[in-house]
Amino acid sequence: MDKQALREQVWDALEAEGIARFPFPPHGRIPNVAGADEAAERLAETAVWTDAETVKANPDAPQLPVRRRALRAGKTVYMAVPRLREADCFYELDPARLDDIERAPTVSNVADHARQVGPEAVGTVDLVVSGSVAVTEAGARIGKGEGFSDLEFAVLRELDLVTDETAVATTVHERQVAGGPSGAVESASVPVDDHDVPMDWVVTPDRTVETETPYRRPSGVDWGALPPERIDEIPVLAAHAPDR
């Protein structure tokens, strides 16, 4: 089964079984799901969470409880500007500077509350939180198919802002765990490409899985895989591309 077929199977199950939450439909996005708050609470019980001072998080609805919890815990949160379309391509949410922690990390309000910064201002990221459509207990992740989550990680890796030791986690519903005991997809055989970022932690409302993933994370941007027009339209890539 290819990645798109896996996505469709998960999206269909979440919708048919009433697990999906606003925004609707779940298709074509990182789906919001029942139990997102409980999964965030479980993530907050891990040592990698406790030790993290800076968190790079995706902007999607199911990870909003994670972003809010991070800010309440005094952690600085970074969210990417959509499609990395500006040179200052990250929103920095410093809880010490916020007057509304509930609204600040929402995708519709972050631009009004955050400081917009370039990668050089981010510094070292201690924990990366990713949204998923599907994920396996071995850490193979499938996103919604646009590739920006993996590209954001690759940019941070290229600039040594994340390392091989940086923890990477996702929060999902059990039905999103392919091959898991309650997964919508029975097989745990998920295609993994070189640019895919594997998950070290898979956290659901019911359990926490330390994957001990066998998959290698990208060591940086795979410049040869990016067409020149893609590099030109994303300022941070154009600024750091070799031979430019």
Stockholm file with secondary structure:
# STOCKHOLM 1.0

chainA/1-244         MDKQALREQVWDALEAEGIARFPFPPHGRIPNVAGADEAAERLAETAVWTDAETVKANPDAPQLPVRRRALRAGKTVYMAVPRLREADCFYELDPARLDDIERAPTVSNVADHARQVGPEAVGTVDLVVSGSVAVTEAGARIGKGEGFSDLEFAVLRELDLVTDETAVATTVHERQVAGGPSGAVESASVPVDDHDVPMDWVVTPDRTVETETPYRRPSGVDWGALPPERIDEIPVLAAHAPDR
#=GR chainA/1-244 SS CCHHHHHHHHHHHHHHTTCBCSSSCCTTSCCCBTTHHHHHHHHTTSHHHHHCSEEEECCSGGGHHHHHHHHHTTCEEEEECGGGCSSSCEEEECGGGCSCTTTTTSTTTHHHHSEEECGGGTCCCSEEEECCSEEETTCCEECSSSCHHHHHHHHHHHTTSSCTTSEEEEECCGGGEETSTTCSSCCCCCCCCTTCCCCSEEECSSCEEECCCCSCCCCSCCGGGSCHHHHHHSHHHHHHCTTC
#=GC SS_cons         CCHHHHHHHHHHHHHHTTCBCSSSCCTTSCCCBTTHHHHHHHHTTSHHHHHCSEEEECCSGGGHHHHHHHHHTTCEEEEECGGGCSSSCEEEECGGGCSCTTTTTSTTTHHHHSEEECGGGTCCCSEEEECCSEEETTCCEECSSSCHHHHHHHHHHHTTSSCTTSEEEEECCGGGEETSTTCSSCCCCCCCCTTCCCCSEEECSSCEEECCCCSCCCCSCCGGGSCHHHHHHSHHHHHHCTTC
//
